Amino acid sequence: MILRTWTARATPEGVDAYRNYFEVVLLPELRRRPGFRGAYLVAEGDEPVRTLSTLTFWESMASIRGFAGEDVDASVVEPEAQAVLVAFDRTVTHREVLTEAGP
């Protein structure tokens, strides 16, 4: 399994708006993608700008390619999401998940 991470920055209002976008628009789209295995949206920091990180889990780099295209290291940030962010990373990081633990 592959962990894909991406980071952005937003005001508190932008965090709320991005969270809504993530839950209502992005997650349903990801769930339709073959090889998608789950996601987290996490935040850190305080006002005036907070850091958001997305962590998505994928079966393989091939499944990520199906979502992101050939340049798998480029972030995929739709204009609707860009509009609520102060800044965002143009690239992502991929890590191989070696061990997985659940409840």
LINMO-V780162 format. One record per residue. N is the residue number from 1. RES is the residue in one letter. PHI is phi in radians with two decimals (none if undefined). OMEGA is omega in whole degrees, 0 to 359 (NA if undefined). D_LAST is the distance of its C-alpha to the last C-alpha in Angstrom with 2 decimals. Layout:
BEGIN
n={N,N}
res={RES,RES}
phi={PHI,PHI}
omega={OMEGA,OMEGA}
d_last={D_LAST,D_LAST}
END
This chain:
BEGIN
n={1,2,3,4,5,6,7,8,9,10,11,12,13,14,15,16,17,18,19,20,21,22,23,24,25,26,27,28,29,30,31,32,33,34,35,36,37,38,39,40,41,42,43,44,45,46,47,48,49,50,51,52,53,54,55,56,57,58,59,60,61,62,63,64,65,66,67,68,69,70,71,72,73,74,75,76,77,78,79,80,81,82,83,84,85,86,87,88,89,90,91,92,93,94,95,96,97,98,99,100,101,102,103}
res={M,I,L,R,T,W,T,A,R,A,T,P,E,G,V,D,A,Y,R,N,Y,F,E,V,V,L,L,P,E,L,R,R,R,P,G,F,R,G,A,Y,L,V,A,E,G,D,E,P,V,R,T,L,S,T,L,T,F,W,E,S,M,A,S,I,R,G,F,A,G,E,D,V,D,A,S,V,V,E,P,E,A,Q,A,V,L,V,A,F,D,R,T,V,T,H,R,E,V,L,T,E,A,G,P}
phi={none,-2.07,-1.72,-1.93,-2.10,-2.57,-2.27,-2.51,-2.21,-2.67,-1.22,-0.97,-1.15,-1.15,-1.07,-1.08,-1.16,-1.19,-1.03,-1.09,-1.02,-1.03,-1.32,-1.57,-1.86,-1.24,-1.02,-1.04,-1.14,-1.09,-1.11,-1.45,-1.49,-1.04,1.56,-1.26,-2.10,2.55,-2.75,-2.32,-2.09,-2.21,-2.32,-2.55,1.53,-2.14,-1.02,-1.52,-2.29,-1.89,-1.74,-1.89,-2.30,-1.84,-2.19,-2.02,-1.99,-2.32,-1.09,-2.82,-1.14,-1.11,-1.21,-1.13,-1.03,-1.11,-1.57,-1.64,1.62,-1.14,-1.52,-1.15,-1.50,-1.43,-1.26,-1.97,-2.28,-1.20,-0.93,-1.06,-1.32,-0.98,-1.11,-1.84,-1.84,-1.39,-2.79,-2.67,-1.26,-1.49,-2.23,-2.12,-2.10,-2.05,-2.37,-1.40,-1.43,-1.61,-2.42,-2.17,-2.29,-2.18,-1.06}
omega={182,174,178,182,181,184,176,177,183,171,176,177,178,177,179,180,179,178,178,177,181,184,188,185,189,183,177,177,180,181,177,183,175,177,177,185,178,183,172,168,182,180,175,178,182,179,8,181,178,176,175,173,172,176,178,183,185,179,185,174,177,178,175,178,177,178,190,186,185,179,186,180,178,177,177,184,182,180,178,178,180,184,183,182,174,180,176,179,179,179,179,176,176,177,176,177,183,180,179,179,176,180,NA}
d_last={18.38,20.21,19.26,22.24,22.82,25.68,27.03,29.48,31.13,31.99,33.56,31.53,33.11,32.28,28.60,28.60,30.59,28.43,25.23,27.10,28.27,24.82,23.41,26.61,28.18,26.08,22.75,24.71,26.76,23.89,22.27,25.64,25.62,25.01,22.29,20.48,16.68,15.64,16.76,16.54,19.63,19.79,22.88,24.50,27.88,30.31,33.42,35.57,33.32,29.53,27.66,25.32,23.12,21.67,19.02,19.11,17.58,20.03,20.49,23.65,26.51,28.46,26.14,26.44,30.18,30.18,28.92,30.71,33.77,35.36,34.93,31.15,31.40,33.03,31.04,31.24,32.10,33.97,36.89,35.19,32.43,35.03,37.02,34.51,33.78,35.96,35.13,32.70,32.21,34.13,31.91,28.24,26.35,24.52,22.20,20.87,17.13,17.23,13.67,10.47,6.98,3.77,0.00}
END
